[in-house]
Amino acid sequence: MGPTSSQGVHVTSQDLVGQRIKTIRRQRGLSQAQLAHPELSDSYVSLIESGKRTPTPAVLELLAQKLDCSLTYLVNGVTAEQMEELDLGLRFARMALENGEFLEARRRYRELMDDKSLVGLASLRQDVQFGYARSLEACAELDEAIEMLDSLLESDTEAQTPSRRVAIAVALCRCYRERGDFQEGVDVGERILGETARQHWNDDLVELGATLLSVYFWRGDLLRARQFATELLSAAETLASPRSTVAACWNAAVTAEHLGFGEEAMSLIERALAVQSETGGPRNLARLRGAYAKLLLQVRPSEAELARDITLRAMSELKESSAGLGDIIHCSLYLARCELALGDLNAALGYAQQAVDLVGENNRSLHSEAHLMLGQIYFMQRRDQECTTELSVAGESLKHLSATRKVAESWHHAAETMSQLGDHDASVDAYQRALSCVGL
């Protein structure tokens, strides 16, 4: 959020510059007339100090000379040395995030946020806050990440470029999706897309559109997802850029597969993978490779061994890139499914346990998915008591999620397993919850 005074009144950058001029002038024992003479009028200096006039760069430089202070301090409220320290700290925080050192990145961004020197540096302050939110997301601390991103989106717009505003919306939409708050994700995506006419599609907006498409899909709005996927693919075709092509094809592929168009889905994701392999970064390449393996297992189950090998490669690449914890958990669950398809229950159990050990309760969607997977494997191993425990844990997380098709599927899977365990009351309750999620 932007700086405020002690009374809670919003203070602009222009106000802060005026306040600094006034403070330093008084420290120097100068009147407004003495500071102004002979180049400026004292009334003009008064207007600057009250925040009613914005001084030109030339006037600011002149006032800095007269006040015997640095221009950097006058404009930003920090010395040149402080600016260098802030820039260095920000570079280290970004490096930690890019290298996958998420706890270190979170710590460094938190320290920067606590630095009072940022008060008058709107653009730099927003860089720090956005980086902090991304590090929180990478650590699967979705509640706090959403709070920070929502604050950024709703305030401090003076320092936001259009590209930054869309990037914030993408991250917020993605966090809502991962937390299972699909309606909130849709609201954010549609609102920001609505601020720009569709004929002005660019790479940033296609990426936001692709994220919104994934939320439509997980919310269970498959018809809307199919229609929007066509619109996104058309926009990407017009732009003909690698970034828009990958984003549109990737998410359109997932939608197509769940609508029963398996080979169409494979064609789309293979196109995305080919483009990403040539032009993209390692993190997204690893994530896309994992998504490709997941589709391969679903569309061509006879190729389960190939899907597992591809997923193992994706996992290795994820760990070497700046992938978030959520990506690692997803990949672990993909591997568990591959091993189940291949009949290796012990290997599947290892990957499912790995996912459970990594996931936190804040990410309720992944939390429930991981425990359901572990419960399913325990059931197949005839470890009924452990299975019951895992299903109970998963159910507690599912109760906190919005009613969507994905949640309905999870309740249905839990109900079937409970029924086979002979826990009929719990099975009936889970079936009823599944039906309620789809409006029945």
N, C-alpha and C positions, 0 to 999 in steps of 0.2 A: 504494500500500500504506500501511497505518497506520504510525505512528511506532514505532520500536523503540529499545531501549537499546543501549549499546555491546556488551553480551553477546548481543544478538540476541533478548532476551525481549520479547514484545509489551507495549507500554505504552499504557494506555487514556487517554482524555481526563481521566477522574477522577484517574488517577495523576499526570498532568501538572499538574493544578491543585494537587494536594497537594504536589508537588515545588516548584512556584513559591512556594506559601505558606511552605514550610520554608526555601527559599533566601532569600526577602526577610526573613523573621523573623530569620534569623541575621545578615543584612547590617545589620539595624536593632539588633542586639545584644539581642534579646528572648528570654526563655525561653518555653516553651509556656504556662506558668502566667501569665506577664505578658501574653501576647497574649490569653489567654482571659478574664482577669479584667476586669470582674465578670460579664459577660453569659454566658460559656460556661465549661465545665469544661476543665481542661488535658487530661484523658483524651480528650475529644471532639476537641480540636485535634490530638492525637496520631493519632487514628483518621483524621482528614481528611488529615493529612500523609502517612500511610502508604497512602492510597488505599482504606481500608476503609470509609469513610463518604463519601457524597456530600452536600456542604453545600447547603442551600436557597439560593435567590437572596437572601433576606434576610440569611442568615449570610455569604454571599460579599460582599455590600455592606458589612456590618459589618467584616469582616476587611480589606477594601480600605481602609476609613477608618482602621483601627487601624495598618495597615502603611504608610499614606501613599502608596498607589499607585492607579492607575486600575483600575476594575472590568474594563475591557476587557483590560488587561494580565493581570490575575489569572486571568480566564477563558480568554483566548486566547493569552496569551504574547506579545502585540504591543501596542504603544501605539495610541492612537486615530489618530495621524498615519500609522502604518504600515498600519493597516486601510484608511484612505482611499486610500493609495497602491496597495494591493493591489486594492481595488475598482475604482479608475481603470484600472489595468493590465488587469484582467479585462474591463472594458467595451471598451477599445480592441482587445483580442484578439478578442472576440466580433464587434465591428464589422468587423474585417478579414475574419473568416471569412464573415460574412453578405454582405459586399460582393465576395466572390470573390477577395480578395487572400490567397491561400492560403499563399504563402511567408512573407508578413508575419505572418499569423496563427500559423503554426508557430513563427516566431522569437519572437513575443511570449509565446506559451504556454510555450515552452521556458525563457524568462527567468523567468517566474513559477514554474515548477516548481523552478528552482534557488534560489528565494528561501527561506531557512531559516525565515522568519516563518510559513510555511504548516504547519510541523510540528504545531502544536496546533490547527489549523483544519481539522477533518476534512471538513466539508461544502464549504468553499471549495477545499480541496485537491482534492477529487474533481471539482468543477466545472472546475478547471484541467486535470486529467488527462484528463477526458472531452473537453474542448475540444481538447487537444493531439492526442488520438487521432483526432478528426474532421478536424483539419487535416492529419494524416498521410494519412488516407484520401483526402482531397481532392487531395493531392499524389501520389496513387497509390503511396505508400510503405506497401504493405499489410502486409509482414512486421512492421514496427515498430508499426503501428496495431493489428494483431491481438495482439501481445504486451502492449500497454498495456491494451486492452479486456479481454483475458482476465484480466489481473491485477486490474482493477477489479471484474470479475464475481465473482471468487473471493475477494476480500478487501475490507476496508473497508466491510462491509455495515452497520455501525453508522450510517454517514452516508447510506445509500441509502434513498430513498423507493421504494415499489413502482414508481412511474412511471419513476424514473431507472434502476432495475434493468432494466426492460423496454427502455428506450431503449438501454442498453449492449448488451443482447442483440441488439436489432435491428441495431445497427451492426456487432457482431461477426459475426452471421450473414451480413450483407451482404458484409463483407470476405472471409469464407471463400468465399462464392459467387464473388466477383470473382476471387479467387486460384485458383479451381478446386478447392478443398478441400470438396467437397459433403457428404461424410459428417460432417465436423466442423461444418459449418453446420447440418445436420439435428440433430446431437446437441445443439447449443446451443439451437436453437429449440424442440425437443421438451421439453428439460429445463425451460426457463423456463415454457413453456406448462403443463407438468405440475405446476408449483408452485401453479397456480391452477385450480380446477375450471372446466370449460368453461361451466357455467351462469353464470359471472361474467365473461363477455365484456365488454370495454370497448374504447374506441378504441385504447388502447395495445396491447392484446393482439391486436386485429384487425390492426394494423400489423405486429406480430411474426408473426402467422399468415400474412399476405400475403407477407412476406419468406421465411418457411419454405416456402410454396407454390412460390415461384420456385425455391428450391433443389431441392425434389422434382422439379420439371419439368426443370431442367438436369442433375440426376443421372440422369434417364431413367426415373424411377418415375412413369410417366404415369397408371397406374390410381390410385395413392395421391393423385396430384395432383388428378385429377378428383374423387375422393371428398372430399378436403379442401376443394377449391374450393366444392363444394356447401355444406359446413358453414360456411365463411367467409361466403358470400353470405347464408345464413340468419341468421347472427349480425349481419351488417351491416344486413339488413332489419329485424331486431328493434331494433337501436340507432337506426337512421334518422338517423345523423349524417353530415355531409358527409365527414369524415375516414375513417370506416370504409367508407362506400359507395365512395369513390374507391379505397382500398387493395384492397378485395375485388374489385371489378369489373375493375380494371386487371389484376391478376395472374390472375384467372379467365379473362379474355379471351385472354391469351397461351397459357394451357393449352388452352382450347377450340380455338384456331386450329391448334395442333400436333396435336390429336386429330382434325382434319378437319372441325370444326364452324365453318367460316369466317364465315358470316353471324351465328351466335350470338356469335362473338368480336367482330365489328364492333358489334353491338348493345350488348354489355357495355362496350366501350371508349368508345363514343360517349356512353353514360350517364355514365361516369367523367369524360370530358372536359367534358361539360355542367356537372356539379357542380363540378369543379375550376375552371372558367372563372368561376363565380359566387362561389366562397367560398375558393379556395386561393391559395397563394403562387406567385410567378412562377417559381421554380426548378422546382417539381413540375409546374406547368402546361407549362413548356417541355419537360420530360422526357416528360410524358404525350403531348404533341403529337407528339414524335418517335416514340414507341411506336405512336401511332395511324397515323402515316404509314407505318411499317414494316409494320404489319398490312394497311394499305390496299394496299400494293404486293404483298403475298403473296396476299391474298384476291381483289383486283380488279386484276390486273396491267395491264389496259388503261388504268388511271388512274395510270400511272407519273408523268406530268407533274404531276398534282395532288399526288401523294405527294412529289415533289421540292420543289414549292413550299412545302408544309407543313413539310417538313424544314428548308428554308432559313429559314423563320420561326422554327422551334424553335431552330435554331443561333443566330440573332440574339438570341433571348430568353435562351438559356443563357449567352451571353457577357455579357449585361447583368445576370444574376442571380448568385447565389452557387453556381453549378454547379461540381461538381468536374471534375478533368481527365478522369476516366473518362467522364463524361457527354459531354464535348466529343469524345472519341475515338469513342464509340459513334455520335454524330451524324454525324461525318465518314464513318464506314463506311456508315451508312444512305444518305448522299448518294452515295457511290461506287456502291452497289447501284442506286440510282435512275438514275444516269447510264448504268450498264451496260444497264439495261432500256431506256433511251432511245437506246442505240447511240452515245453520246458517250464514246469510250475516253479521250480526252485529259482531259476533265473528271473522269471516274472516277479516272484516274491521279492527278490533283491532290489529290483528297480522300483517296485511299488513302495517298499519300505524306505528307499532313498527319497522318493517324492514326499512321503509322510514326514520324514525327518526334517526336510527342508521347508515345508510349507508352514505358514503361520495362520493363526485364526482370523487375522484381519482380512485375508483373501479367502472369503468363505466359499467362493465358487470352486477354486482349486483345492481348498481344504476338503470339501465334501467329495470332490472327484477322486482325490488321492485315497481317502479312507474307504470309499466305495470299491475302488479297485483292489485295495488290500483285503477288504472283506470278501470280494468275489474269489480271490485266490485262496483265502483260508477255507472258504466253502468247498472249493474244488479239492483241497487237501484234506477235507473232512475234519477240520479243526473248528467245530461248530461254536464253541464258546468264544474263541477269538473273533470269529466271523460276526457273531451277535454284537460284540463290543464295538467293532469297527462300523457296523451298520448304524448303531446307536449314535456314535460320534458324528458320522456323516449326516444323519437325520437332524441333529441339533444345528448343524451349519445350514442345511437346506431350509429349515424353518425361517431363517433370517433373510433368504433370498427372494427377489421379486418373482411373481408367478409368470413363468415363461415356458416355452416348449422344452428348452434344455433342462430346466428344473423338473418339469413333468417327466422327462425321460429318466432322470436320476431317481425320482420317487418310484417310478415303475420298475426299474431294475432292483431297487431295494425291496420293493413289495414282493417281487418274484422270488428273490432269495429268501426273504423271511418266510414266505409260504412253504418253500422247500425245507426250511429248518423246522417247520411245524409251529411257528409263532404266528397263529392266525390273527390274533387281535392286532398285533403290530403290522401284519401284512395288509389287513383291511384298512387300517389308518393310512398307510403309505399309498394304497391304491386310491383312496378318497382324496388325498392331497394331490396326487397326480392328475386326477380328473378335474379338481378345482383349478389347477394351473392352466388347463385348457378350456376353462369356462363351462365345465359339465358338472 
